[in-house]
Amino acid sequence: MAAWLAAALSVIAVPARAQTDQPVAGPPLGVVGTVRYYPGFPSQNVAPRNVEVWLPPHYDRDTTARYPVIYMQDGQNAFDPFTSYGGVDWGVDETMTRLIAADSVRPAIIVAIWNTPKRFQEYMPEQAVPADTEFASGVEGYGPIHGRAISDAYLRFMVEELKPFIDSTYRTLTDRANTFVMGSSMGGLIAAYALTQYPRVFGGAACLSTHWPAADGGFVPYFAEHLPAPASHRFYFDHGTRTLDSLYAPYQERVDVAMRHAGYVAGKNWVSRVFPGADHSERSWRVRVAEPLVYLLGR
């Protein structure tokens, strides 16, 4: 671990707790399994943010096993309804526990990266929009946020700072074939972008209700032109048909055409699904989160 990161983590201020260089327990409400919580995880690329790490059952019992890792965006929505938007979480902890018990997936570590007030800027694929493009976005409780896309810096944080910390702290399988990224809406965009920018790091992306219309759909042609090799990468896409998801079909159809042209084979290294009646919400993603998890981690 970089010396600056070790030093920063050692002085994290944990509200209502003593300062510690160890992870503190996450909020217990609605959480299944072991979640380790790193408040204000530092970065030299982007603003600090909370990070949670969910460990598969028996992680502490079997000290020789190593695990694949999924890096989830909008991480406050992953495990706990207490921290999730609208009080409904994705239920990744419950779903992974069930799928592991049924031997439907390989046990895996889930790294949930919380977003910040600059969520839109951090998740908008930077190379796909003109450099001088400014965006205005809002995060509940923060008001409007103005600025340029900074997703390249966000990906550097994920790849150069967070991943090395996770790999040095936990028993991970560090190779591309066992490193995945996952998100919904704008989180789906950054997940797809991560594979175009770091094809040697990430082997698969799960993109739920991908917000392709962002910046007038500017990421669609960029993505089509920068798809990584189909022999070593996999993509999962889906969307519903209600609320914001009702806008996505024409964009996803263009993406699906690009996947075929790039040599991806439906059902093998690429999935594109439609969920009729599903809306754009954590509640909907919770219902179908098993689908992408099985796709990325299935035996």
Secondary structure, DSSP 8 states (H G I E B T S, - for coil): --HHHHHHHHT---TTS---SS-EE---TT--SEEEEEEEE--SSS--EEEEEEE-TTTTT-TT--B-EEEESSGGGSS-TTTSGGG----HHHHHHHHHHTTSB---EEEEE---TTHHHHHS-GGGS-TT-EEEEEETTTEEEEEE--HHHHHHIIIIIIHHHHHHHS-B--SGGGEEEEEETHHHHHHHHHHHH-TTT--EEEEES--TTHHHHTHHHHHHHS---TTS-EEEEEEESSGGGGG-HHHHHHHHHHHHHTT--BTTTEEEEEETT--SSHHHHHHHTHHHHHHHHB-
